[in-house]
Each structure stands twice: as C-alpha cells, then as structure tokens.
Amino acid sequence: MSTEEGIRATNDDAAQCKRFAVDKGYWQDPFIALFTSKARQSHAPEISIGYYARVKALKLLLKKFITVTDGKCQVVSLGAGFDTLFWNLKDECVNTTSYIEVDFSAVTSRKIQCIRRSEKLLSKITSDGEEVKFNATDLHGKDYHLVAANLKNLAELDQKLHESGIDKTLPTIFIAECVLVYIEKSNTDAILKWVTDNFSTTFFVNYEQVNMADKFGEVMLDNLRSRDCMLHVEYCQSLESQKQRMLTHGFEGADAMEMRHVLSSLPQDDMQRIQQIEFLDERELLDQLMSHYCYCWAFKDPNNIGLSHINI
Ligand SMILES: C[S@@+](CC[C@H](N)C(=O)[O-])C[C@H]1O[C@@H](n2cnc3c(N)ncnc32)[C@H](O)[C@@H]1O
C-alpha cells in the first residue's frame, strides 16, 4: 500500500535530483534552487542524464503545443510538485493564456511558501502591480494558478480548475510527469476519460515507466515499495500499452518513445557537452535505465489545428 506521505516524498526526490543535475551544469534552471536546498546526496551521472532528457523533451513538446496554438492555450500540470517549467518559460518570454499546477495540499502549501518568499518567483506571476490571491493551499496569479486537489477526486479537480478560470473550449495541454503511475488504474482511467469528455481540443503528455515486466522493473517496484510507494504498472508493460490506454479513453491519436530514443533525438552537440560533465562508467546501465521510462503523448483535435504533428 502507498501512503500519501510516501507519494509526496517522490516530489522531494525529483526536485533534489533536478537541483543536483542543474548544479552540475546539465541544463540551466535559475529557479530550482528557490524550491530546494543544496543537494546533500550525489547522484550517478545516469540519473542526471535521465532528468536532462526528461526536462528537455517535455519543454520541447510543450513549446510545440504553444506554437501551434499561438499561445492561446492552457497548461494543466497534474502532480506538478516543485516543477519550475512555468518560470523557465516566462524567462524565455513564452506565454500561455493560463498555466495551472495541481498537487496534494501538503505539496502546494510548501510551494506557495517558497513562491511568497522569493521576489524572483513572485515577479513572474504578477503584472502591473496586480495582487496575487492566495490562502494556505491555493494561489491565483494573473496567468499562473497553483491549486490543491487529490487527482482521484475529479469533482474536486474540476472545482479547482474552475476557480482558476479554466475555459474548456480553449486548447489545453495536460502534463503528467511521473504521476499517473502512483495512482490506481481505475482512477487514472477516469482522469483520462474526464479530460477527453470535457476538453474539446486537448493534448496529453505522460512520462512514466515502461517495459516493466522484466527483472529491472521488478527491482524498481521492490525498491519503491520499501519506501511506501506502490507503482501501478498495468499500462507500463510496453509502448503499445501506453498508447492503447490513451486511445481507449477518447484520444484520436497517440505516440510513445522510450527515453533512450528520446535522448538520441535531442540536439547532439548538447549531448556531447553533457557527456563531458561526468565520467560515464557503463553506457549499458544508462541504456537500461532509459529503456524503462518513456514519453507517451496523445491528442484530440476535431478542428485540425495541428496537434497531430506534435512529436519529439
Ligand atoms: C514524482 S513527483 C513528480 C513531480 C513533478 N511532476 C516532476 O516531475 O518534477 C509526483 C507528484 O505527483 C503528486 N501526486 C501523486 N498522486 C497524486 C494525487 N492523487 N493527487 C495529487 N497529486 C498527486 C505527488 O504529490 C508528487 O508531487
């Protein structure tokens, strides 16, 4: 059985791994240090390269969606944790109609505290001196919203998105980065169906485990179980099962890619740069790790605005 505490702790892990990799120079993120303390633990280069590919590919997909929709779109980040993508996009002057982050209240309240004590973070969510509205768990800026909801409770999620001013007729991208795998199949099925039932033009990006039916997958499951985290891997058997999940829940088209192929599709000059940061002992280990994670993306685009062309 997972405990909420065990699941929430995965956010601290992700944020710490990102901070460590950023401090090492894998990629630039001037905001991650505002949500994390300096990493106490070091991580193997394979882990940092994994995060590098995950962060780069998500930004790539999101920017393509924003370009296709000319910025007249909404981003909903499910289980956003301490993700900094909103601030990094703002830093590059990439804007959307609104950007909404959702997580458990214990996570959003900590994120709100970090935002409130940093002028650098606050300045990106206010404009023309407009006030940011917040309580202990929810924060509403002009185009940024951070709200508390349990993703298993769709009525609560719907209500919180409504309070954030969501427009279900506007193209909306949903991001779930290492989130659905912590939630039971019946609930994730319901989330995906709710998305396609409610949003007329929508794109979904899911990052999580794949090819989990082997020994490596078994060890990963055991490892997380010992930290009070059950992974729900029914759809993590193959790229095909990942895509089928999307298609059976109302998406018109879906595609998926193992992270080792994502990595080799990223700009190669940057790859050469990151391979020089730390000595990589065994290339095989990197390939093994990267073949157990994937991006899967899916779209519903009845007006043919071009969502079917978005890929990595
Ligand atoms: C591994 S972390 C990933 C955080 C962020 N997406 C990233 O990639 O850096 C998983 C996040 O999902 C959140 N989460 C998991 N199950 C959830 C649920 N049922 N309701 C709300 N948030 C949930 C956790 O609290 C945590 O912040």
The ligand as a Gaussian input file, in Angstrom:
#p B3LYP/6-31G(d) Opt

LIG

0 1
 C        7.457000      12.060000      -8.759000
 S        6.634000      13.522000      -8.280000
 C        6.754000      14.433000      -9.805000
 C        6.642000      15.914000      -9.622000
 C        6.760000      16.697000     -10.933000
 N        5.715000      16.317000     -11.857000
 C        8.128000      16.471000     -11.546000
 O        8.227000      15.703000     -12.495000
 O        9.100000      17.063000     -11.053000
 C        4.925000      13.020000      -8.256000
 C        3.984000      14.126000      -7.841000
 O        2.630000      13.706000      -8.048000
 C        1.866000      14.092000      -6.932000
 N        0.687000      13.206000      -6.831000
 C        0.701000      11.854000      -6.860000
 N       -0.550000      11.382000      -6.671000
 C       -1.362000      12.457000      -6.550000
 C       -2.754000      12.620000      -6.339000
 N       -3.567000      11.568000      -6.200000
 N       -3.253000      13.868000      -6.245000
 C       -2.421000      14.952000      -6.363000
 N       -1.096000      14.859000      -6.569000
 C       -0.572000      13.630000      -6.656000
 C        2.833000      13.952000      -5.757000
 O        2.426000      14.674000      -4.618000
 C        4.132000      14.484000      -6.355000
 O        4.261000      15.861000      -6.213000

